[in-house]
Amino acid sequence: MKVNKTRRNVFAGLALTAILGTTGCSAINPQATTFEYAPSDGTQTTVSADDTATGDIVEFLNIGVITNDANDSGRLMGTIHNKSANRQNVELEINNETFEFTLSGNEQLKLEDEEIILERVGTEPGGLADGIATAFGNSSDFYVSVLPPTLEEYRDLYPDDLNEQEQIEHLYEFQGPYHRDEQ
């Protein structure tokens, strides 16, 4: 009899350990799926008319700059969405260069359709530029992705002449069995 009780305690302990091992992480760590994030290469921020963030808001979505070098010009991409019912004057500042827009109520402005160019980006591709989004007289500091025209989807957005071969040359640097000399 005593052996059966010991076995039950051992199995109960193993079962409890297995349950804690499979569910314990979510009890002490926040779940990654509950965080808001920018699901693309650009970054995002929201500016609210008040502190509650439940009233009128303007969203700055997937904001990025396409450039080949920090000293080159760069083209803005992303969307500004005025979710308020009223016309809003908004500003987007990137590395001390400011762009002003007026959006009607519930209007979305796609920046890549406007061909907005920064004269000198000031941040190397792969880095994050300083950004300030302003609406309703309030502002939000955030970082703006600076992206190279290496990816095919960004090549058309690059504001200067682009040597595509130069952009993809680094992709062939030694990568184990996939080195271009071994093809």
C-alpha positions in Angstrom: 0.0 0.0 0.0 2.7 2.4 0.9 4.4 1.9 -2.5 1.2 2.9 -4.4 0.9 6.1 -2.4 4.5 7.0 -3.1 4.0 6.3 -6.8 0.9 8.5 -6.9 2.8 11.3 -5.3 5.7 10.9 -7.8 3.3 10.9 -10.7 1.3 13.9 -9.3 4.6 15.7 -8.9 5.6 14.9 -12.5 2.2 16.0 -13.9 2.5 19.3 -12.0 6.0 19.8 -13.3 4.8 19.1 -16.8 1.9 21.5 -16.5 4.1 24.3 -15.1 6.7 23.6 -17.7 4.3 24.1 -20.5 2.3 27.0 -19.1 4.5 28.6 -16.5 6.2 31.0 -18.9 3.0 32.8 -19.7 2.3 33.2 -16.0 5.4 35.2 -15.3 6.3 36.7 -18.8 4.0 38.9 -21.0 2.9 37.3 -24.2 4.5 38.8 -27.3 1.2 38.6 -29.2 -0.3 41.2 -26.9 2.2 44.0 -27.9 1.4 46.5 -30.7 4.2 46.7 -33.3 4.8 47.8 -36.8 4.4 44.7 -38.9 6.6 46.0 -41.7 10.0 47.7 -42.1 8.8 51.1 -41.1 7.9 52.3 -37.7 4.7 53.8 -36.2 3.4 56.2 -33.7 0.0 57.7 -32.7 -0.8 61.3 -31.7 -3.9 61.9 -29.7 -6.0 65.0 -29.2 -6.1 64.3 -25.4 -4.4 62.0 -22.9 -6.9 59.2 -23.2 -6.0 58.0 -26.7 -9.6 57.0 -27.2 -10.8 60.2 -28.8 -9.4 61.9 -32.0 -6.1 60.4 -33.1 -3.7 60.6 -36.1 -1.7 57.5 -36.8 1.7 57.6 -38.5 2.1 54.1 -40.0 5.1 52.3 -41.5 7.1 55.5 -41.6 10.5 55.0 -43.2 13.1 56.7 -45.5 14.7 55.0 -48.5 18.3 56.1 -49.1 21.7 54.7 -50.1 23.8 56.8 -47.7 23.4 59.2 -44.8 24.7 62.0 -46.9 22.3 61.3 -49.8 18.7 62.4 -50.3 16.0 60.0 -49.2 12.4 59.4 -50.0 9.6 59.1 -47.4 7.3 56.1 -47.3 4.4 55.3 -45.0 0.9 56.4 -44.3 -0.6 59.2 -42.2 -4.2 58.4 -41.2 -6.3 61.1 -39.6 -8.9 59.1 -37.7 -10.6 62.2 -36.4 -13.7 63.6 -38.1 -12.2 67.0 -38.4 -9.6 68.5 -40.8 -6.1 68.3 -39.2 -2.8 70.0 -39.8 0.0 67.5 -39.1 3.8 67.6 -39.2 6.4 64.9 -39.6 9.9 65.9 -38.6 12.8 63.6 -39.5 16.3 64.5 -38.4 15.3 68.2 -38.2 13.7 68.4 -41.6 9.9 69.1 -41.2 7.1 68.3 -43.6 3.6 69.7 -43.2 0.3 68.2 -44.4 -3.4 68.9 -44.1 -5.7 65.9 -43.9 -9.5 65.9 -44.1 -11.4 64.0 -41.5 -10.8 60.2 -41.9 -8.3 60.8 -44.7 -5.2 58.6 -45.3 -2.2 60.1 -47.0 0.3 57.6 -48.6 3.6 59.3 -48.5 5.2 57.3 -51.3 2.5 58.6 -53.7 3.6 62.1 -52.9 7.3 61.7 -53.7 8.5 63.5 -50.6 12.3 63.9 -50.5 14.6 64.6 -47.6 17.6 66.6 -48.9 20.1 64.9 -46.6 18.9 61.9 -44.5 21.6 62.1 -41.9 21.3 58.5 -40.8 22.9 55.5 -42.4 20.6 52.8 -43.9 19.8 50.2 -41.3 19.8 52.9 -38.6 17.0 54.8 -36.9 16.5 58.5 -37.5 15.0 60.8 -34.9 11.3 61.5 -35.7 8.6 63.8 -34.3 5.0 63.4 -35.3 2.7 66.4 -34.5 -1.1 66.7 -34.6 -3.7 68.5 -32.4 -0.9 70.6 -31.0 0.6 67.5 -29.4 3.7 65.6 -30.5 5.2 62.2 -30.2 8.9 61.4 -30.5 9.7 58.1 -32.3 12.4 56.5 -34.4 12.1 56.3 -38.2 13.5 53.4 -40.1 16.2 54.3 -42.6 16.2 51.6 -45.3 18.5 50.8 -48.2 17.2 50.3 -51.8 18.7 46.8 -51.7 15.3 45.2 -51.5 13.5 45.1 -54.8 10.3 46.6 -53.3 12.2 49.8 -52.3 14.3 50.3 -55.5 11.5 52.3 -57.2 11.3 54.6 -54.1 14.9 55.5 -54.2 15.1 59.2 -55.3 18.5 59.1 -57.2 19.9 56.9 -59.9 20.5 53.4 -58.7 23.1 50.9 -59.8 21.2 47.7 -59.1 24.2 45.5 -59.5 26.0 47.5 -56.8 23.0 47.0 -54.6 22.9 43.2 -54.8 26.7 42.6 -55.0 27.0 42.2 -51.2 24.4 39.4 -51.3 27.0 37.2 -53.0 29.6 37.5 -50.3 30.7 34.1 -49.0 27.7 32.3 -47.5 28.9 28.7 -47.1 27.9 26.3 -49.9 25.9 29.1 -51.6 29.0 31.2 -52.7 28.5 32.4 -56.2 31.9 30.8 -57.3 30.5 27.4 -56.4 27.3 27.6 -58.5 
